[in-house]
Amino acid sequence: LVSFYYSDPITAQQTLWFEGRQMKACQIEFRADVADTSAAQKILKYKANWDSFIDTQNKEASVTGHRAYHLSGAWGRAEAELAIIASTEVTIALSVLCSGLGILLFTRDPWLMVVVMLLVIGIMAGLGFFMITIMSWKVGAIEVISLVVFVGYSVTYSLRIAYDYSRVGEDHPDLQFAERHAMMKLSTGSP
């Protein structure tokens, strides 16, 4: 090790830590047959195998060499993806609830709130069906975040329509015009 350390100091200093002629720590890189883009469950199962291996090695090592650990960027990505997916239902439910309260606050019409919330839930179900069933996408972090963002977009438009609808009275000129126009089409039989 000492001859390797002094033969290529730049590479050696990135992987070995020497004080004098005594090695204090080293880094070993392993290339595994598991892609970073694999499903989160597969990556975390592989991480559990490494956890077990490292724990076994640390138990069998001497007192000065029992602090080995392992890390990979894939571990964090997989854990974050599973956390995002696990929190999706709560996030979407909370978004729909807050949106419903916003609609109720602005329109003061509980029936209109129920109708709009049913439309938003229908839109979300349709989007989920399209993504998972028709497109055969795997549900990952990006798909989940897209669903949550889409809740906001679908509620914004629905809230605007519901608010405008709640403000139109029977004597509103646009409503009277639409009624007259519809009656004229019905009386003349034109489409």
Backbone as CSV, one residue per row, in Angstrom:
resi,resn,N_x,N_y,N_z,CA_x,CA_y,CA_z,C_x,C_y,C_z
1,LEU,0.819,-1.203,0.000,0.000,0.000,0.000,0.859,1.262,0.000
2,VAL,1.907,1.237,0.775,2.760,2.422,0.862,3.387,2.725,-0.500
3,SER,3.846,1.686,-1.204,4.457,1.932,-2.520,3.417,2.456,-3.514
4,PHE,2.186,1.927,-3.453,1.108,2.446,-4.317,0.825,3.910,-3.982
5,TYR,0.791,4.210,-2.700,0.484,5.562,-2.251,1.499,6.560,-2.806
6,TYR,2.770,6.189,-2.767,3.794,7.125,-3.222,4.018,7.066,-4.732
7,SER,3.571,6.000,-5.409,3.773,5.906,-6.861,2.776,6.769,-7.633
8,ASP,1.575,6.912,-7.108,0.539,7.726,-7.774,-0.184,8.541,-6.702
9,PRO,0.466,9.599,-6.202,-0.083,10.312,-5.040,-1.455,10.941,-5.267
10,ILE,-1.767,11.388,-6.477,-3.062,12.052,-6.706,-4.194,11.040,-6.550
11,THR,-4.075,9.902,-7.235,-5.108,8.870,-7.123,-5.130,8.300,-5.708
12,ALA,-3.982,8.042,-5.165,-3.891,7.431,-3.838,-4.485,8.341,-2.764
13,GLN,-4.251,9.620,-2.862,-4.775,10.532,-1.857,-6.294,10.658,-1.920
14,GLN,-6.887,10.291,-3.033,-8.341,10.296,-3.133,-8.954,9.050,-2.506
15,THR,-8.173,7.991,-2.360,-8.730,6.731,-1.862,-8.097,6.248,-0.561
16,LEU,-6.933,6.754,-0.202,-6.251,6.308,1.025,-5.921,7.500,1.913
17,TRP,-5.945,7.237,3.210,-5.533,8.268,4.165,-4.407,7.682,4.995
18,PHE,-3.221,8.264,4.819,-2.028,7.817,5.542,-1.562,8.902,6.485
19,GLU,-1.073,8.482,7.624,-0.323,9.358,8.524,1.001,8.666,8.751
20,GLY,2.019,9.275,8.195,3.328,8.608,8.226,3.262,7.396,7.317
21,ARG,3.611,6.243,7.865,3.550,5.003,7.082,2.373,4.142,7.524
22,GLN,1.423,4.726,8.273,0.283,3.954,8.778,-1.010,4.417,8.095
23,MET,-1.756,3.432,7.515,-3.015,3.761,6.856,-4.094,3.953,7.928
24,LYS,-4.801,5.083,7.864,-5.879,5.378,8.818,-7.249,5.010,8.255
25,ALA,-7.410,5.181,6.932,-8.699,4.875,6.299,-8.470,4.671,4.810
26,CYS,-9.456,4.003,4.173,-9.390,3.834,2.727,-10.800,3.820,2.149
27,GLN,-10.849,4.080,0.875,-12.122,4.064,0.147,-12.018,3.001,-0.927
28,ILE,-13.032,2.167,-0.993,-13.075,1.131,-2.023,-14.361,1.339,-2.805
29,GLU,-14.220,1.363,-4.121,-15.384,1.573,-4.972,-15.776,0.248,-5.611
30,PHE,-17.070,-0.081,-5.512,-17.595,-1.292,-6.126,-18.563,-0.892,-7.234
31,ARG,-18.489,-1.594,-8.323,-19.446,-1.411,-9.410,-20.411,-2.588,-9.343
32,ALA,-21.686,-2.278,-9.168,-22.693,-3.323,-9.001,-23.530,-3.461,-10.260
33,ASP,-24.175,-4.588,-10.377,-25.018,-4.866,-11.536,-26.464,-4.439,-11.260
34,VAL,-26.612,-3.258,-10.660,-27.926,-2.686,-10.385,-27.886,-1.245,-10.896
35,ALA,-28.743,-0.941,-11.827,-28.743,0.400,-12.436,-29.282,1.437,-11.461
36,ASP,-28.728,2.638,-11.539,-29.234,3.741,-10.708,-30.678,4.073,-11.044
37,THR,-31.118,3.707,-12.233,-32.480,4.014,-12.665,-33.469,2.898,-12.350
38,SER,-33.025,1.884,-11.614,-33.925,0.782,-11.234,-35.030,1.296,-10.328
39,ALA,-36.059,0.482,-10.158,-37.170,0.837,-9.275,-36.649,1.028,-7.849
40,ALA,-37.277,1.939,-7.126,-36.831,2.273,-5.767,-36.818,1.043,-4.862
41,GLN,-37.834,0.190,-4.964,-37.887,-1.002,-4.115,-36.696,-1.921,-4.382
42,LYS,-36.311,-2.072,-5.643,-35.177,-2.925,-5.995,-33.880,-2.351,-5.429
43,ILE,-33.709,-1.045,-5.545,-32.500,-0.401,-5.030,-32.428,-0.544,-3.514
44,LEU,-33.542,-0.343,-2.814,-33.517,-0.435,-1.351,-33.337,-1.881,-0.884
45,LYS,-33.808,-2.837,-1.659,-33.553,-4.248,-1.331,-32.056,-4.526,-1.465
46,TYR,-31.452,-3.989,-2.513,-30.007,-4.147,-2.707,-29.235,-3.449,-1.580
47,LYS,-29.710,-2.285,-1.158,-29.077,-1.565,-0.040,-29.144,-2.393,1.240
48,ALA,-30.270,-3.064,1.469,-30.404,-3.913,2.661,-29.371,-5.035,2.638
49,ASN,-29.079,-5.579,1.462,-28.024,-6.601,1.360,-26.670,-6.024,1.755
50,TRP,-26.381,-4.807,1.290,-25.131,-4.156,1.662,-25.098,-3.851,3.165
51,ASP,-26.215,-3.395,3.714,-26.283,-3.140,5.158,-25.899,-4.389,5.933
52,SER,-26.478,-5.505,5.541,-26.208,-6.774,6.217,-24.738,-7.158,6.078
53,PHE,-24.192,-7.034,4.870,-22.797,-7.382,4.634,-21.862,-6.513,5.477
54,ILE,-22.086,-5.201,5.463,-21.217,-4.277,6.210,-21.336,-4.526,7.714
55,ASP,-22.550,-4.778,8.202,-22.727,-5.080,9.628,-21.949,-6.333,10.022
56,THR,-22.011,-7.346,9.198,-21.274,-8.581,9.469,-19.767,-8.316,9.491
57,GLN,-19.288,-7.555,8.509,-17.852,-7.244,8.457,-17.414,-6.422,9.660
58,ASN,-18.226,-5.469,10.061,-17.881,-4.638,11.219,-17.851,-5.457,12.509
59,LYS,-18.755,-6.431,12.649,-18.764,-7.274,13.850,-17.530,-8.162,13.929
60,GLU,-17.028,-8.583,12.764,-15.863,-9.473,12.731,-14.549,-8.706,12.731
61,ALA,-14.581,-7.396,12.520,-13.350,-6.595,12.419,-12.785,-6.293,13.801
62,SER,-11.535,-5.864,13.795,-10.885,-5.482,15.057,-11.482,-4.169,15.566
63,VAL,-11.114,-3.805,16.748,-11.640,-2.592,17.375,-11.293,-1.352,16.557
64,THR,-10.160,-1.356,15.902,-9.763,-0.173,15.136,-10.288,-0.177,13.705
65,GLY,-10.909,-1.280,13.273,-11.363,-1.350,11.896,-12.830,-1.713,11.755
66,HIS,-13.636,-1.383,12.745,-15.045,-1.801,12.723,-16.029,-0.663,12.421
67,ARG,-15.537,0.351,11.728,-16.428,1.483,11.443,-16.650,1.669,9.945
68,ALA,-16.681,0.585,9.209,-16.920,0.672,7.762,-18.368,1.081,7.503
69,TYR,-18.575,1.778,6.422,-19.928,2.158,6.003,-19.964,2.199,4.485
70,HIS,-21.140,2.279,3.954,-21.290,2.327,2.499,-22.260,3.444,2.147
71,LEU,-22.070,3.983,0.958,-22.996,5.007,0.484,-23.090,4.987,-1.027
72,SER,-24.241,5.482,-1.475,-24.504,5.564,-2.913,-25.573,6.631,-3.120
73,GLY,-25.446,7.342,-4.212,-26.471,8.330,-4.541,-27.822,7.681,-4.788
74,ALA,-27.791,6.432,-5.230,-29.045,5.714,-5.508,-29.843,5.463,-4.235
75,TRP,-29.161,5.283,-3.085,-29.895,5.031,-1.824,-30.803,6.218,-1.513
76,GLY,-30.245,7.409,-1.556,-31.028,8.605,-1.224,-32.164,8.854,-2.206
77,ARG,-31.877,8.649,-3.485,-32.921,8.846,-4.488,-34.074,7.875,-4.278
78,ALA,-33.754,6.625,-4.011,-34.797,5.614,-3.817,-35.627,5.915,-2.565
79,GLU,-34.964,6.300,-1.485,-35.698,6.622,-0.250,-36.585,7.847,-0.444
80,ALA,-36.071,8.855,-1.155,-36.877,10.056,-1.418,-38.079,9.725,-2.295
81,GLU,-37.871,8.876,-3.298,-38.976,8.505,-4.185,-40.077,7.795,-3.417
82,LEU,-39.701,6.863,-2.551,-40.713,6.148,-1.766,-41.428,7.081,-0.783
83,ALA,-40.691,8.034,-0.216,-41.324,8.989,0.702,-42.317,9.880,-0.039
84,ILE,-41.966,10.301,-1.241,-42.870,11.141,-2.034,-44.130,10.363,-2.393
85,ILE,-43.955,9.127,-2.830,-45.108,8.313,-3.212,-45.991,8.035,-2.004
86,ALA,-45.372,7.767,-0.855,-46.151,7.466,0.353,-46.974,8.670,0.810
87,SER,-46.476,9.860,0.572,-47.188,11.053,1.038,-48.178,11.598,0.005
88,THR,-48.278,10.963,-1.139,-49.134,11.462,-2.216,-50.594,11.534,-1.823
89,GLU,-51.121,10.453,-1.269,-52.543,10.425,-0.922,-52.884,11.539,0.054
90,VAL,-52.052,11.717,1.061,-52.305,12.762,2.050,-52.212,14.141,1.402
91,THR,-51.223,14.332,0.548,-51.033,15.631,-0.108,-52.217,15.970,-1.008
92,ILE,-52.647,15.009,-1.816,-53.772,15.268,-2.719,-55.050,15.495,-1.915
93,ALA,-55.286,14.686,-0.881,-56.486,14.865,-0.055,-56.479,16.231,0.620
94,LEU,-55.330,16.642,1.136,-55.231,17.955,1.774,-55.444,19.075,0.759
95,SER,-54.906,18.919,-0.441,-55.103,19.929,-1.490,-56.572,20.052,-1.866
96,VAL,-57.238,18.903,-2.032,-58.655,18.925,-2.395,-59.480,19.534,-1.264
97,LEU,-59.161,19.205,-0.018,-59.881,19.763,1.132,-59.706,21.280,1.208
98,CYS,-58.481,21.747,1.085,-58.238,23.196,1.129,-58.919,23.896,-0.048
99,SER,-58.890,23.254,-1.207,-59.567,23.836,-2.372,-61.068,23.917,-2.139
100,GLY,-61.627,22.864,-1.571,-63.063,22.871,-1.259,-63.423,23.976,-0.289
101,LEU,-62.594,24.162,0.720,-62.849,25.247,1.669,-62.743,26.611,0.991
102,GLY,-61.780,26.737,0.058,-61.648,27.991,-0.692,-62.870,28.264,-1.551
103,ILE,-63.371,27.231,-2.208,-64.572,27.396,-3.030,-65.757,27.776,-2.157
104,LEU,-65.894,27.107,-1.019,-66.991,27.418,-0.099,-66.878,28.849,0.418
105,LEU,-65.668,29.277,0.710,-65.449,30.636,1.213,-65.844,31.687,0.166
106,PHE,-65.459,31.467,-1.093,-65.711,32.467,-2.121,-67.124,32.412,-2.685
107,THR,-67.706,31.224,-2.793,-69.034,31.128,-3.401,-70.155,31.089,-2.371
108,ARG,-69.846,30.662,-1.161,-70.832,30.496,-0.070,-71.974,29.576,-0.500
109,ASP,-71.642,28.587,-1.308,-72.641,27.651,-1.815,-72.103,26.228,-1.640
110,PRO,-72.572,25.505,-0.607,-72.052,24.146,-0.366,-72.312,23.193,-1.540
111,TRP,-73.459,23.313,-2.195,-73.756,22.432,-3.312,-72.772,22.664,-4.460
112,LEU,-72.459,23.905,-4.732,-71.494,24.230,-5.781,-70.113,23.692,-5.415
113,MET,-69.764,23.766,-4.145,-68.489,23.222,-3.691,-68.423,21.719,-3.952
114,VAL,-69.499,20.992,-3.627,-69.531,19.548,-3.832,-69.387,19.220,-5.320
115,VAL,-70.110,19.929,-6.162,-70.038,19.680,-7.607,-68.627,19.915,-8.125
116,VAL,-68.014,21.020,-7.740,-66.663,21.340,-8.213,-65.657,20.316,-7.688
117,MET,-65.777,19.916,-6.434,-64.845,18.923,-5.875,-64.992,17.578,-6.582
118,LEU,-66.214,17.202,-6.926,-66.417,15.959,-7.675,-65.766,16.060,-9.059
119,LEU,-65.870,17.217,-9.684,-65.211,17.421,-10.980,-63.692,17.322,-10.850
120,VAL,-63.136,17.937,-9.816,-61.682,17.900,-9.615,-61.223,16.464,-9.350
121,ILE,-61.955,15.737,-8.514,-61.601,14.343,-8.239,-61.724,13.507,-9.515
122,GLY,-62.743,13.778,-10.320,-62.889,13.087,-11.600,-61.731,13.375,-12.543
123,ILE,-61.296,14.615,-12.584,-60.145,14.991,-13.419,-58.896,14.252,-12.955
124,MET,-58.675,14.208,-11.648,-57.505,13.520,-11.104,-57.565,12.021,-11.403
125,ALA,-58.741,11.427,-11.251,-58.889,9.998,-11.550,-58.636,9.736,-13.032
126,GLY,-59.149,10.598,-13.879,-58.920,10.453,-15.315,-57.447,10.574,-15.677
127,LEU,-56.768,11.536,-15.071,-55.339,11.709,-15.330,-54.552,10.497,-14.834
128,GLY,-54.888,10.024,-13.639,-54.223,8.838,-13.112,-54.459,7.622,-13.997
129,PHE,-55.683,7.443,-14.457,-56.013,6.332,-15.357,-55.200,6.434,-16.649
130,PHE,-55.128,7.631,-17.200,-54.374,7.830,-18.435,-52.896,7.498,-18.234
131,MET,-52.303,8.004,-17.153,-50.878,7.801,-16.914,-50.538,6.338,-16.638
132,ILE,-51.338,5.693,-15.779,-50.989,4.350,-15.310,-51.493,3.261,-16.245
133,THR,-52.737,3.380,-16.700,-53.334,2.306,-17.495,-53.042,2.452,-18.983
134,ILE,-53.338,3.601,-19.540,-53.189,3.766,-20.983,-51.716,3.907,-21.381
135,MET,-50.977,4.773,-20.691,-49.574,4.996,-21.042,-48.627,3.971,-20.403
136,SER,-49.111,3.206,-19.430,-48.311,2.186,-18.725,-47.068,2.777,-18.063
137,TRP,-47.209,3.981,-17.520,-46.089,4.586,-16.804,-46.006,3.989,-15.415
138,LYS,-44.786,3.779,-14.940,-44.601,3.366,-13.554,-44.787,4.602,-12.688
139,VAL,-45.404,4.418,-11.535,-45.637,5.546,-10.642,-44.347,5.836,-9.889
140,GLY,-43.739,6.946,-10.229,-42.505,7.381,-9.582,-42.676,8.793,-9.045
141,ALA,-41.588,9.355,-8.603,-41.630,10.684,-7.984,-42.130,11.742,-8.958
142,ILE,-41.697,11.709,-10.191,-42.098,12.735,-11.166,-43.592,12.647,-11.447
143,GLU,-44.113,11.430,-11.587,-45.541,11.268,-11.858,-46.375,11.747,-10.676
144,VAL,-45.916,11.456,-9.485,-46.649,11.869,-8.280,-46.645,13.386,-8.147
145,ILE,-45.498,13.996,-8.353,-45.423,15.459,-8.269,-46.303,16.084,-9.346
146,SER,-46.330,15.478,-10.527,-47.193,15.986,-11.598,-48.660,15.936,-11.191
147,LEU,-49.069,14.845,-10.570,-50.459,14.745,-10.109,-50.789,15.836,-9.096
148,VAL,-49.890,16.063,-8.155,-50.133,17.074,-7.121,-50.212,18.470,-7.738
149,VAL,-49.316,18.761,-8.676,-49.341,20.073,-9.344,-50.630,20.213,-10.154
150,PHE,-51.047,19.134,-10.798,-52.249,19.184,-11.619,-53.500,19.442,-10.778
151,VAL,-53.502,19.024,-9.508,-54.620,19.350,-8.607,-54.776,20.862,-8.549
152,GLY,-53.654,21.547,-8.390,-53.698,23.009,-8.326,-54.262,23.627,-9.583
153,TYR,-53.817,23.147,-10.739,-54.320,23.689,-11.999,-55.807,23.413,-12.184
154,SER,-56.236,22.203,-11.873,-57.646,21.869,-12.081,-58.539,22.636,-11.112
155,VAL,-58.061,22.881,-9.908,-58.861,23.631,-8.933,-58.922,25.107,-9.302
156,THR,-57.820,25.659,-9.784,-57.800,27.082,-10.133,-58.861,27.397,-11.178
157,TYR,-58.883,26.622,-12.232,-59.857,26.859,-13.299,-61.278,26.606,-12.792
158,SER,-61.478,25.513,-12.074,-62.811,25.181,-11.563,-63.302,26.236,-10.571
159,LEU,-62.410,26.733,-9.738,-62.787,27.780,-8.778,-63.226,29.040,-9.514
160,ARG,-62.510,29.394,-10.554,-62.866,30.593,-11.324,-64.257,30.449,-11.949
161,ILE,-64.533,29.307,-12.564,-65.837,29.065,-13.189,-66.935,29.048,-12.117
162,ALA,-66.687,28.371,-10.996,-67.685,28.289,-9.930,-67.970,29.669,-9.350
163,TYR,-66.920,30.466,-9.155,-67.105,31.805,-8.610,-67.947,32.647,-9.568
164,ASP,-67.611,32.616,-10.851,-68.387,33.387,-11.832,-69.832,32.893,-11.890
165,TYR,-70.021,31.597,-11.844,-71.364,31.014,-11.878,-72.175,31.467,-10.661
166,SER,-71.518,31.518,-9.491,-72.256,31.877,-8.277,-72.663,33.347,-8.264
167,ARG,-72.036,34.175,-9.080,-72.316,35.613,-9.089,-73.367,36.017,-10.125
168,VAL,-73.803,35.094,-10.965,-74.784,35.423,-11.999,-76.180,35.262,-11.416
169,GLY,-76.947,36.349,-11.425,-78.328,36.310,-10.946,-79.283,36.180,-12.126
170,GLU,-80.567,35.988,-11.827,-81.559,35.816,-12.897,-81.708,37.071,-13.743
171,ASP,-81.383,38.224,-13.182,-81.541,39.465,-13.932,-80.237,39.902,-14.628
172,HIS,-79.240,39.040,-14.653,-77.961,39.378,-15.289,-78.155,39.465,-16.801
173,PRO,-77.666,40.526,-17.462,-77.894,40.716,-18.901,-77.353,39.567,-19.768
174,ASP,-76.206,39.006,-19.408,-75.653,37.906,-20.208,-76.531,36.666,-20.123
175,LEU,-77.091,36.405,-18.948,-77.974,35.251,-18.790,-79.265,35.463,-19.577
176,GLN,-79.825,36.674,-19.514,-81.042,36.961,-20.265,-80.808,36.838,-21.769
177,PHE,-79.632,37.309,-22.249,-79.284,37.190,-23.660,-79.185,35.717,-24.069
178,ALA,-78.531,34.913,-23.246,-78.375,33.486,-23.548,-79.728,32.785,-23.573
179,GLU,-80.614,33.153,-22.640,-81.952,32.547,-22.624,-82.733,32.922,-23.884
180,ARG,-82.711,34.217,-24.276,-83.413,34.652,-25.480,-82.861,33.942,-26.712
181,HIS,-81.540,33.836,-26.788,-80.887,33.187,-27.919,-81.267,31.702,-27.990
182,ALA,-81.304,31.033,-26.857,-81.688,29.616,-26.818,-83.148,29.446,-27.202
183,MET,-84.014,30.352,-26.728,-85.451,30.262,-27.049,-85.675,30.481,-28.548
184,MET,-84.918,31.414,-29.159,-85.073,31.662,-30.592,-84.645,30.428,-31.390
185,LYS,-83.590,29.766,-30.983,-83.156,28.556,-31.689,-84.163,27.441,-31.546
186,LEU,-84.747,27.334,-30.366,-85.751,26.283,-30.151,-87.010,26.551,-30.981
187,SER,-87.428,27.819,-31.048,-88.664,28.136,-31.775,-88.500,28.019,-33.288
188,THR,-87.267,28.287,-33.775,-87.045,28.187,-35.214,-86.570,26.790,-35.631
189,GLY,-86.168,25.978,-34.676,-85.729,24.612,-34.954,-84.327,24.543,-35.519
190,SER,-83.566,25.617,-35.416,-82.200,25.600,-35.932,-81.243,25.019,-34.886
191,PRO,-80.181,24.374,-35.366,-79.242,23.748,-34.420,-78.379,24.750,-33.707
